[in-house]
Amino acid sequence: MNAERDSTLEQQARPTSPHLQIYRWQWTMLFSIVHRATGLYISAGIVFLSFKLLTLAFGDAEYFSYIVMFGHQPIFTVMKVVFTWCLIYHMLNGVRHLVWDSGAMLGLVPARASGYIVAVLSIVLNLLYWI
């Protein structure tokens, strides 16, 4: 009984971790959240890519069925464009994190500026890819 009471008192004495209601919204938070979201989208896109490669391995008829199902619908074209943007953004932001790991650009102004550069550059590179 005393162990339960001591455990409860110990948990109450511990400081609680801050959460989003305490933190003021910052651009670096948004860039971090987008980085995680692009990673999730890439994971989902790899499933579609694997399905495409699998149908290609099974022969022409199966691959043609895949193309009919997913190849020419506008929503899947949009999904492919978003997928390539996610790949580009995730890669550029990963390079940004590698630069931070080296100890460079850790200040508030350089971190924000590098986030803007990554965002704009990812859009430009995606447009160039699809053009």
Chimera marker file (.cmm) of the C-alpha trace (Angstrom):
<marker_set name="trace">
<marker id="1" x="0.000" y="0.000" z="0.000" r="1" g="1" b="0" radius="0.5"/>
<marker id="2" x="2.807" y="2.376" z="0.856" r="1" g="1" b="0" radius="0.5"/>
<marker id="3" x="4.527" y="1.553" z="-2.425" r="1" g="1" b="0" radius="0.5"/>
<marker id="4" x="1.454" y="2.655" z="-4.380" r="1" g="1" b="0" radius="0.5"/>
<marker id="5" x="1.211" y="5.888" z="-2.378" r="1" g="1" b="0" radius="0.5"/>
<marker id="6" x="4.924" y="6.582" z="-2.831" r="1" g="1" b="0" radius="0.5"/>
<marker id="7" x="4.649" y="5.919" z="-6.574" r="1" g="1" b="0" radius="0.5"/>
<marker id="8" x="1.691" y="8.312" z="-6.861" r="1" g="1" b="0" radius="0.5"/>
<marker id="9" x="3.517" y="11.023" z="-4.912" r="1" g="1" b="0" radius="0.5"/>
<marker id="10" x="6.609" y="10.503" z="-7.021" r="1" g="1" b="0" radius="0.5"/>
<marker id="11" x="4.607" y="10.930" z="-10.239" r="1" g="1" b="0" radius="0.5"/>
<marker id="12" x="2.955" y="14.083" z="-8.934" r="1" g="1" b="0" radius="0.5"/>
<marker id="13" x="6.308" y="15.600" z="-8.010" r="1" g="1" b="0" radius="0.5"/>
<marker id="14" x="7.756" y="15.125" z="-11.476" r="1" g="1" b="0" radius="0.5"/>
<marker id="15" x="7.610" y="18.093" z="-13.834" r="1" g="1" b="0" radius="0.5"/>
<marker id="16" x="5.285" y="17.687" z="-16.772" r="1" g="1" b="0" radius="0.5"/>
<marker id="17" x="6.577" y="18.054" z="-20.296" r="1" g="1" b="0" radius="0.5"/>
<marker id="18" x="5.493" y="21.209" z="-22.167" r="1" g="1" b="0" radius="0.5"/>
<marker id="19" x="3.026" y="20.695" z="-24.988" r="1" g="1" b="0" radius="0.5"/>
<marker id="20" x="1.800" y="22.650" z="-28.007" r="1" g="1" b="0" radius="0.5"/>
<marker id="21" x="-0.490" y="24.874" z="-25.941" r="1" g="1" b="0" radius="0.5"/>
<marker id="22" x="2.527" y="26.268" z="-24.123" r="1" g="1" b="0" radius="0.5"/>
<marker id="23" x="4.870" y="26.762" z="-27.050" r="1" g="1" b="0" radius="0.5"/>
<marker id="24" x="4.447" y="29.754" z="-29.336" r="1" g="1" b="0" radius="0.5"/>
<marker id="25" x="4.040" y="28.643" z="-32.964" r="1" g="1" b="0" radius="0.5"/>
<marker id="26" x="7.251" y="29.004" z="-34.991" r="1" g="1" b="0" radius="0.5"/>
<marker id="27" x="8.198" y="28.375" z="-38.590" r="1" g="1" b="0" radius="0.5"/>
<marker id="28" x="10.840" y="25.855" z="-37.563" r="1" g="1" b="0" radius="0.5"/>
<marker id="29" x="8.065" y="23.811" z="-35.922" r="1" g="1" b="0" radius="0.5"/>
<marker id="30" x="6.128" y="23.824" z="-39.183" r="1" g="1" b="0" radius="0.5"/>
<marker id="31" x="9.192" y="22.726" z="-41.164" r="1" g="1" b="0" radius="0.5"/>
<marker id="32" x="9.742" y="19.871" z="-38.700" r="1" g="1" b="0" radius="0.5"/>
<marker id="33" x="6.110" y="18.749" z="-38.913" r="1" g="1" b="0" radius="0.5"/>
<marker id="34" x="6.201" y="18.900" z="-42.728" r="1" g="1" b="0" radius="0.5"/>
<marker id="35" x="9.414" y="16.845" z="-42.684" r="1" g="1" b="0" radius="0.5"/>
<marker id="36" x="7.653" y="14.114" z="-40.703" r="1" g="1" b="0" radius="0.5"/>
<marker id="37" x="4.553" y="14.278" z="-42.920" r="1" g="1" b="0" radius="0.5"/>
<marker id="38" x="6.634" y="13.973" z="-46.087" r="1" g="1" b="0" radius="0.5"/>
<marker id="39" x="8.302" y="10.899" z="-44.613" r="1" g="1" b="0" radius="0.5"/>
<marker id="40" x="4.900" y="9.319" z="-44.071" r="1" g="1" b="0" radius="0.5"/>
<marker id="41" x="3.762" y="10.217" z="-47.594" r="1" g="1" b="0" radius="0.5"/>
<marker id="42" x="6.965" y="8.740" z="-49.044" r="1" g="1" b="0" radius="0.5"/>
<marker id="43" x="6.292" y="5.515" z="-47.149" r="1" g="1" b="0" radius="0.5"/>
<marker id="44" x="2.796" y="5.316" z="-48.615" r="1" g="1" b="0" radius="0.5"/>
<marker id="45" x="4.109" y="6.161" z="-52.081" r="1" g="1" b="0" radius="0.5"/>
<marker id="46" x="6.617" y="3.335" z="-51.887" r="1" g="1" b="0" radius="0.5"/>
<marker id="47" x="3.699" y="0.936" z="-51.490" r="1" g="1" b="0" radius="0.5"/>
<marker id="48" x="2.227" y="2.178" z="-54.795" r="1" g="1" b="0" radius="0.5"/>
<marker id="49" x="5.645" y="2.017" z="-56.444" r="1" g="1" b="0" radius="0.5"/>
<marker id="50" x="6.153" y="-1.542" z="-55.193" r="1" g="1" b="0" radius="0.5"/>
<marker id="51" x="2.725" y="-2.499" z="-56.528" r="1" g="1" b="0" radius="0.5"/>
<marker id="52" x="3.664" y="-1.039" z="-59.906" r="1" g="1" b="0" radius="0.5"/>
<marker id="53" x="6.951" y="-2.967" z="-59.993" r="1" g="1" b="0" radius="0.5"/>
<marker id="54" x="5.184" y="-6.139" z="-58.898" r="1" g="1" b="0" radius="0.5"/>
<marker id="55" x="2.655" y="-5.885" z="-61.719" r="1" g="1" b="0" radius="0.5"/>
<marker id="56" x="5.507" y="-5.237" z="-64.139" r="1" g="1" b="0" radius="0.5"/>
<marker id="57" x="7.218" y="-8.414" z="-62.955" r="1" g="1" b="0" radius="0.5"/>
<marker id="58" x="4.063" y="-10.479" z="-63.543" r="1" g="1" b="0" radius="0.5"/>
<marker id="59" x="3.834" y="-9.519" z="-67.183" r="1" g="1" b="0" radius="0.5"/>
<marker id="60" x="2.331" y="-7.186" z="-69.714" r="1" g="1" b="0" radius="0.5"/>
<marker id="61" x="-1.328" y="-7.899" z="-68.965" r="1" g="1" b="0" radius="0.5"/>
<marker id="62" x="-0.997" y="-7.149" z="-65.256" r="1" g="1" b="0" radius="0.5"/>
<marker id="63" x="1.075" y="-4.034" z="-65.906" r="1" g="1" b="0" radius="0.5"/>
<marker id="64" x="-1.480" y="-2.818" z="-68.440" r="1" g="1" b="0" radius="0.5"/>
<marker id="65" x="-4.207" y="-3.325" z="-65.821" r="1" g="1" b="0" radius="0.5"/>
<marker id="66" x="-2.175" y="-1.213" z="-63.394" r="1" g="1" b="0" radius="0.5"/>
<marker id="67" x="-1.748" y="1.547" z="-65.977" r="1" g="1" b="0" radius="0.5"/>
<marker id="68" x="-5.483" y="1.525" z="-66.744" r="1" g="1" b="0" radius="0.5"/>
<marker id="69" x="-6.318" y="1.672" z="-63.043" r="1" g="1" b="0" radius="0.5"/>
<marker id="70" x="-3.754" y="4.224" z="-61.855" r="1" g="1" b="0" radius="0.5"/>
<marker id="71" x="-2.046" y="5.739" z="-64.868" r="1" g="1" b="0" radius="0.5"/>
<marker id="72" x="-4.371" y="8.250" z="-66.448" r="1" g="1" b="0" radius="0.5"/>
<marker id="73" x="-6.604" y="9.543" z="-63.678" r="1" g="1" b="0" radius="0.5"/>
<marker id="74" x="-5.931" y="13.152" z="-62.608" r="1" g="1" b="0" radius="0.5"/>
<marker id="75" x="-5.890" y="12.349" z="-58.890" r="1" g="1" b="0" radius="0.5"/>
<marker id="76" x="-3.020" y="9.904" z="-59.383" r="1" g="1" b="0" radius="0.5"/>
<marker id="77" x="-1.105" y="12.476" z="-61.417" r="1" g="1" b="0" radius="0.5"/>
<marker id="78" x="-1.475" y="14.901" z="-58.513" r="1" g="1" b="0" radius="0.5"/>
<marker id="79" x="-0.360" y="12.173" z="-56.119" r="1" g="1" b="0" radius="0.5"/>
<marker id="80" x="2.764" y="11.569" z="-58.221" r="1" g="1" b="0" radius="0.5"/>
<marker id="81" x="3.625" y="15.273" z="-58.282" r="1" g="1" b="0" radius="0.5"/>
<marker id="82" x="3.141" y="15.481" z="-54.504" r="1" g="1" b="0" radius="0.5"/>
<marker id="83" x="5.246" y="12.338" z="-54.085" r="1" g="1" b="0" radius="0.5"/>
<marker id="84" x="8.187" y="13.821" z="-55.969" r="1" g="1" b="0" radius="0.5"/>
<marker id="85" x="7.868" y="17.070" z="-54.001" r="1" g="1" b="0" radius="0.5"/>
<marker id="86" x="7.917" y="15.042" z="-50.770" r="1" g="1" b="0" radius="0.5"/>
<marker id="87" x="11.061" y="13.222" z="-51.906" r="1" g="1" b="0" radius="0.5"/>
<marker id="88" x="12.805" y="16.471" z="-52.804" r="1" g="1" b="0" radius="0.5"/>
<marker id="89" x="11.712" y="18.331" z="-49.648" r="1" g="1" b="0" radius="0.5"/>
<marker id="90" x="12.614" y="15.414" z="-47.383" r="1" g="1" b="0" radius="0.5"/>
<marker id="91" x="16.054" y="15.088" z="-48.971" r="1" g="1" b="0" radius="0.5"/>
<marker id="92" x="16.813" y="18.827" z="-48.793" r="1" g="1" b="0" radius="0.5"/>
<marker id="93" x="15.569" y="19.067" z="-45.228" r="1" g="1" b="0" radius="0.5"/>
<marker id="94" x="17.692" y="16.027" z="-44.347" r="1" g="1" b="0" radius="0.5"/>
<marker id="95" x="20.735" y="17.869" z="-45.696" r="1" g="1" b="0" radius="0.5"/>
<marker id="96" x="19.679" y="20.849" z="-43.578" r="1" g="1" b="0" radius="0.5"/>
<marker id="97" x="19.637" y="18.603" z="-40.506" r="1" g="1" b="0" radius="0.5"/>
<marker id="98" x="23.084" y="17.251" z="-41.409" r="1" g="1" b="0" radius="0.5"/>
<marker id="99" x="24.371" y="20.821" z="-41.521" r="1" g="1" b="0" radius="0.5"/>
<marker id="100" x="22.855" y="21.383" z="-38.068" r="1" g="1" b="0" radius="0.5"/>
<marker id="101" x="24.550" y="18.202" z="-36.827" r="1" g="1" b="0" radius="0.5"/>
<marker id="102" x="27.876" y="19.737" z="-37.832" r="1" g="1" b="0" radius="0.5"/>
<marker id="103" x="27.127" y="22.656" z="-35.500" r="1" g="1" b="0" radius="0.5"/>
<marker id="104" x="26.475" y="25.226" z="-38.229" r="1" g="1" b="0" radius="0.5"/>
<marker id="105" x="23.371" y="27.415" z="-38.691" r="1" g="1" b="0" radius="0.5"/>
<marker id="106" x="21.881" y="26.662" z="-35.283" r="1" g="1" b="0" radius="0.5"/>
<marker id="107" x="20.800" y="30.233" z="-34.524" r="1" g="1" b="0" radius="0.5"/>
<marker id="108" x="17.195" y="31.327" z="-34.885" r="1" g="1" b="0" radius="0.5"/>
<marker id="109" x="17.721" y="33.495" z="-37.967" r="1" g="1" b="0" radius="0.5"/>
<marker id="110" x="19.837" y="30.957" z="-39.930" r="1" g="1" b="0" radius="0.5"/>
<marker id="111" x="17.491" y="28.103" z="-38.969" r="1" g="1" b="0" radius="0.5"/>
<marker id="112" x="14.473" y="30.032" z="-40.208" r="1" g="1" b="0" radius="0.5"/>
<marker id="113" x="16.278" y="31.155" z="-43.370" r="1" g="1" b="0" radius="0.5"/>
<marker id="114" x="17.418" y="27.624" z="-44.185" r="1" g="1" b="0" radius="0.5"/>
<marker id="115" x="13.838" y="26.416" z="-43.738" r="1" g="1" b="0" radius="0.5"/>
<marker id="116" x="12.579" y="28.977" z="-46.229" r="1" g="1" b="0" radius="0.5"/>
<marker id="117" x="15.371" y="28.059" z="-48.644" r="1" g="1" b="0" radius="0.5"/>
<marker id="118" x="14.494" y="24.358" z="-48.407" r="1" g="1" b="0" radius="0.5"/>
<marker id="119" x="10.782" y="25.060" z="-48.945" r="1" g="1" b="0" radius="0.5"/>
<marker id="120" x="11.297" y="27.310" z="-51.982" r="1" g="1" b="0" radius="0.5"/>
<marker id="121" x="14.042" y="25.165" z="-53.486" r="1" g="1" b="0" radius="0.5"/>
<marker id="122" x="11.914" y="22.021" z="-53.158" r="1" g="1" b="0" radius="0.5"/>
<marker id="123" x="9.067" y="23.670" z="-55.054" r="1" g="1" b="0" radius="0.5"/>
<marker id="124" x="11.391" y="24.982" z="-57.770" r="1" g="1" b="0" radius="0.5"/>
<marker id="125" x="13.162" y="21.639" z="-58.198" r="1" g="1" b="0" radius="0.5"/>
<marker id="126" x="9.835" y="19.779" z="-58.346" r="1" g="1" b="0" radius="0.5"/>
<marker id="127" x="8.548" y="22.147" z="-61.029" r="1" g="1" b="0" radius="0.5"/>
<marker id="128" x="11.770" y="21.694" z="-63.008" r="1" g="1" b="0" radius="0.5"/>
<marker id="129" x="11.483" y="17.922" z="-62.678" r="1" g="1" b="0" radius="0.5"/>
<marker id="130" x="7.931" y="17.833" z="-64.020" r="1" g="1" b="0" radius="0.5"/>
<marker id="131" x="8.607" y="20.343" z="-66.805" r="1" g="1" b="0" radius="0.5"/>
<link id1="1" id2="2" r="1" g="1" b="0" radius="0.2"/>
<link id1="2" id2="3" r="1" g="1" b="0" radius="0.2"/>
<link id1="3" id2="4" r="1" g="1" b="0" radius="0.2"/>
<link id1="4" id2="5" r="1" g="1" b="0" radius="0.2"/>
<link id1="5" id2="6" r="1" g="1" b="0" radius="0.2"/>
<link id1="6" id2="7" r="1" g="1" b="0" radius="0.2"/>
<link id1="7" id2="8" r="1" g="1" b="0" radius="0.2"/>
<link id1="8" id2="9" r="1" g="1" b="0" radius="0.2"/>
<link id1="9" id2="10" r="1" g="1" b="0" radius="0.2"/>
<link id1="10" id2="11" r="1" g="1" b="0" radius="0.2"/>
<link id1="11" id2="12" r="1" g="1" b="0" radius="0.2"/>
<link id1="12" id2="13" r="1" g="1" b="0" radius="0.2"/>
<link id1="13" id2="14" r="1" g="1" b="0" radius="0.2"/>
<link id1="14" id2="15" r="1" g="1" b="0" radius="0.2"/>
<link id1="15" id2="16" r="1" g="1" b="0" radius="0.2"/>
<link id1="16" id2="17" r="1" g="1" b="0" radius="0.2"/>
<link id1="17" id2="18" r="1" g="1" b="0" radius="0.2"/>
<link id1="18" id2="19" r="1" g="1" b="0" radius="0.2"/>
<link id1="19" id2="20" r="1" g="1" b="0" radius="0.2"/>
<link id1="20" id2="21" r="1" g="1" b="0" radius="0.2"/>
<link id1="21" id2="22" r="1" g="1" b="0" radius="0.2"/>
<link id1="22" id2="23" r="1" g="1" b="0" radius="0.2"/>
<link id1="23" id2="24" r="1" g="1" b="0" radius="0.2"/>
<link id1="24" id2="25" r="1" g="1" b="0" radius="0.2"/>
<link id1="25" id2="26" r="1" g="1" b="0" radius="0.2"/>
<link id1="26" id2="27" r="1" g="1" b="0" radius="0.2"/>
<link id1="27" id2="28" r="1" g="1" b="0" radius="0.2"/>
<link id1="28" id2="29" r="1" g="1" b="0" radius="0.2"/>
<link id1="29" id2="30" r="1" g="1" b="0" radius="0.2"/>
<link id1="30" id2="31" r="1" g="1" b="0" radius="0.2"/>
<link id1="31" id2="32" r="1" g="1" b="0" radius="0.2"/>
<link id1="32" id2="33" r="1" g="1" b="0" radius="0.2"/>
<link id1="33" id2="34" r="1" g="1" b="0" radius="0.2"/>
<link id1="34" id2="35" r="1" g="1" b="0" radius="0.2"/>
<link id1="35" id2="36" r="1" g="1" b="0" radius="0.2"/>
<link id1="36" id2="37" r="1" g="1" b="0" radius="0.2"/>
<link id1="37" id2="38" r="1" g="1" b="0" radius="0.2"/>
<link id1="38" id2="39" r="1" g="1" b="0" radius="0.2"/>
<link id1="39" id2="40" r="1" g="1" b="0" radius="0.2"/>
<link id1="40" id2="41" r="1" g="1" b="0" radius="0.2"/>
<link id1="41" id2="42" r="1" g="1" b="0" radius="0.2"/>
<link id1="42" id2="43" r="1" g="1" b="0" radius="0.2"/>
<link id1="43" id2="44" r="1" g="1" b="0" radius="0.2"/>
<link id1="44" id2="45" r="1" g="1" b="0" radius="0.2"/>
<link id1="45" id2="46" r="1" g="1" b="0" radius="0.2"/>
<link id1="46" id2="47" r="1" g="1" b="0" radius="0.2"/>
<link id1="47" id2="48" r="1" g="1" b="0" radius="0.2"/>
<link id1="48" id2="49" r="1" g="1" b="0" radius="0.2"/>
<link id1="49" id2="50" r="1" g="1" b="0" radius="0.2"/>
<link id1="50" id2="51" r="1" g="1" b="0" radius="0.2"/>
<link id1="51" id2="52" r="1" g="1" b="0" radius="0.2"/>
<link id1="52" id2="53" r="1" g="1" b="0" radius="0.2"/>
<link id1="53" id2="54" r="1" g="1" b="0" radius="0.2"/>
<link id1="54" id2="55" r="1" g="1" b="0" radius="0.2"/>
<link id1="55" id2="56" r="1" g="1" b="0" radius="0.2"/>
<link id1="56" id2="57" r="1" g="1" b="0" radius="0.2"/>
<link id1="57" id2="58" r="1" g="1" b="0" radius="0.2"/>
<link id1="58" id2="59" r="1" g="1" b="0" radius="0.2"/>
<link id1="59" id2="60" r="1" g="1" b="0" radius="0.2"/>
<link id1="60" id2="61" r="1" g="1" b="0" radius="0.2"/>
<link id1="61" id2="62" r="1" g="1" b="0" radius="0.2"/>
<link id1="62" id2="63" r="1" g="1" b="0" radius="0.2"/>
<link id1="63" id2="64" r="1" g="1" b="0" radius="0.2"/>
<link id1="64" id2="65" r="1" g="1" b="0" radius="0.2"/>
<link id1="65" id2="66" r="1" g="1" b="0" radius="0.2"/>
<link id1="66" id2="67" r="1" g="1" b="0" radius="0.2"/>
<link id1="67" id2="68" r="1" g="1" b="0" radius="0.2"/>
<link id1="68" id2="69" r="1" g="1" b="0" radius="0.2"/>
<link id1="69" id2="70" r="1" g="1" b="0" radius="0.2"/>
<link id1="70" id2="71" r="1" g="1" b="0" radius="0.2"/>
<link id1="71" id2="72" r="1" g="1" b="0" radius="0.2"/>
<link id1="72" id2="73" r="1" g="1" b="0" radius="0.2"/>
<link id1="73" id2="74" r="1" g="1" b="0" radius="0.2"/>
<link id1="74" id2="75" r="1" g="1" b="0" radius="0.2"/>
<link id1="75" id2="76" r="1" g="1" b="0" radius="0.2"/>
<link id1="76" id2="77" r="1" g="1" b="0" radius="0.2"/>
<link id1="77" id2="78" r="1" g="1" b="0" radius="0.2"/>
<link id1="78" id2="79" r="1" g="1" b="0" radius="0.2"/>
<link id1="79" id2="80" r="1" g="1" b="0" radius="0.2"/>
<link id1="80" id2="81" r="1" g="1" b="0" radius="0.2"/>
<link id1="81" id2="82" r="1" g="1" b="0" radius="0.2"/>
<link id1="82" id2="83" r="1" g="1" b="0" radius="0.2"/>
<link id1="83" id2="84" r="1" g="1" b="0" radius="0.2"/>
<link id1="84" id2="85" r="1" g="1" b="0" radius="0.2"/>
<link id1="85" id2="86" r="1" g="1" b="0" radius="0.2"/>
<link id1="86" id2="87" r="1" g="1" b="0" radius="0.2"/>
<link id1="87" id2="88" r="1" g="1" b="0" radius="0.2"/>
<link id1="88" id2="89" r="1" g="1" b="0" radius="0.2"/>
<link id1="89" id2="90" r="1" g="1" b="0" radius="0.2"/>
<link id1="90" id2="91" r="1" g="1" b="0" radius="0.2"/>
<link id1="91" id2="92" r="1" g="1" b="0" radius="0.2"/>
<link id1="92" id2="93" r="1" g="1" b="0" radius="0.2"/>
<link id1="93" id2="94" r="1" g="1" b="0" radius="0.2"/>
<link id1="94" id2="95" r="1" g="1" b="0" radius="0.2"/>
<link id1="95" id2="96" r="1" g="1" b="0" radius="0.2"/>
<link id1="96" id2="97" r="1" g="1" b="0" radius="0.2"/>
<link id1="97" id2="98" r="1" g="1" b="0" radius="0.2"/>
<link id1="98" id2="99" r="1" g="1" b="0" radius="0.2"/>
<link id1="99" id2="100" r="1" g="1" b="0" radius="0.2"/>
<link id1="100" id2="101" r="1" g="1" b="0" radius="0.2"/>
<link id1="101" id2="102" r="1" g="1" b="0" radius="0.2"/>
<link id1="102" id2="103" r="1" g="1" b="0" radius="0.2"/>
<link id1="103" id2="104" r="1" g="1" b="0" radius="0.2"/>
<link id1="104" id2="105" r="1" g="1" b="0" radius="0.2"/>
<link id1="105" id2="106" r="1" g="1" b="0" radius="0.2"/>
<link id1="106" id2="107" r="1" g="1" b="0" radius="0.2"/>
<link id1="107" id2="108" r="1" g="1" b="0" radius="0.2"/>
<link id1="108" id2="109" r="1" g="1" b="0" radius="0.2"/>
<link id1="109" id2="110" r="1" g="1" b="0" radius="0.2"/>
<link id1="110" id2="111" r="1" g="1" b="0" radius="0.2"/>
<link id1="111" id2="112" r="1" g="1" b="0" radius="0.2"/>
<link id1="112" id2="113" r="1" g="1" b="0" radius="0.2"/>
<link id1="113" id2="114" r="1" g="1" b="0" radius="0.2"/>
<link id1="114" id2="115" r="1" g="1" b="0" radius="0.2"/>
<link id1="115" id2="116" r="1" g="1" b="0" radius="0.2"/>
<link id1="116" id2="117" r="1" g="1" b="0" radius="0.2"/>
<link id1="117" id2="118" r="1" g="1" b="0" radius="0.2"/>
<link id1="118" id2="119" r="1" g="1" b="0" radius="0.2"/>
<link id1="119" id2="120" r="1" g="1" b="0" radius="0.2"/>
<link id1="120" id2="121" r="1" g="1" b="0" radius="0.2"/>
<link id1="121" id2="122" r="1" g="1" b="0" radius="0.2"/>
<link id1="122" id2="123" r="1" g="1" b="0" radius="0.2"/>
<link id1="123" id2="124" r="1" g="1" b="0" radius="0.2"/>
<link id1="124" id2="125" r="1" g="1" b="0" radius="0.2"/>
<link id1="125" id2="126" r="1" g="1" b="0" radius="0.2"/>
<link id1="126" id2="127" r="1" g="1" b="0" radius="0.2"/>
<link id1="127" id2="128" r="1" g="1" b="0" radius="0.2"/>
<link id1="128" id2="129" r="1" g="1" b="0" radius="0.2"/>
<link id1="129" id2="130" r="1" g="1" b="0" radius="0.2"/>
<link id1="130" id2="131" r="1" g="1" b="0" radius="0.2"/>
</marker_set>
